[in-house]
């Protein structure tokens, strides 16, 4: 059976809940409008995501008009209590800081040469292993993830000029979520926990994590060509509670046991175009 696109997502603000779409325009930098805003930590410095400020995941972000990659069109951020602010609001930094209970400022993408903007902020711990275990939600008994594919961003929170963790697109299959749901039925492996850009249906695949078989391959989806570069090692974000999803550290325990903490794969864009629900992977 063909592997098809079942859902498409973009996340206008890094680490906030995003939007579901029937089609996405994809450029060399990823889905148009994806992660074009982020918050800067005004206490410890640096652009931050929900690894460090988990409450970011309780907020939702959506474009009010056509998506842009430069912050020219506004995004509306909505809090759990229903209050909202436009990214251009005069009090957006104060409002966000109150919602997050943490001093932050909101930033659009800056040019790649603004290196200081993208450098990592101060760590929470002096000991590197302790810092990594906190970020990746690993216990003292569990191995840390293989971070080899992140070597280019050790110094930076994201590749300069972007707010991605490392790569522009994340692909995930329904079958991988179903595998984890079978292994740990007491947990909710809802797709929103895992924040893919593309959720795909791998049909009758007998692989527990079908997308892992694509690593190292060039694939086409719609008229977009992708280079699948590696597995996605999951961090503490997948365990946070937001919306109707509770905090659940058991999700990470089961991911580590089943698949070394990985689920989903990262991809680079080789040829830009459009991807729509129902498109077939080739």
Order of alpha helices (4+ residues) and beta strands (2+ residues): beta-beta-beta-beta-beta-beta-beta-beta-beta-alpha-beta-alpha-alpha-beta-alpha-beta-beta-beta-alpha-beta-beta
